Amino acid sequence: MIETIEYVLGAISNTASYLRLWALSLAHGQLSKVFFEKCIVGTVESGNPALIFVGFFIFANITFSVLMSMDALECFLHALRLHWVEFQNKFYKGDGIKFQPFSFTQQPI
């Protein structure tokens, strides 16, 4: 009975974790759309070539820095999730022997 409850809770937890990653992906797409509309569309409508160049420079730098930071965060969160959620659910059991760290001062019996 306990294993069934743990399995269901684990499935819900894994689904919620992947939904978090999906939400970051959606935010990534929407931010790039907003940056494009605010930096490029307004300058192209003005028709000034110097303003278009400056708008593109601002767009490229902001988009690269913000979206690359989000990508790095997304990769970090996914790796952390895989290590702690997936690995611990599959292999860790809390019913082993007590841990005794290695020491040179201990003498074997």
Secondary structure as UniProt FT lines:
FT   HELIX           2..36
FT   HELIX           37..41
FT   HELIX           42..46
FT   HELIX           49..81
FT   HELIX           82..87
FT   HELIX           88..91
//
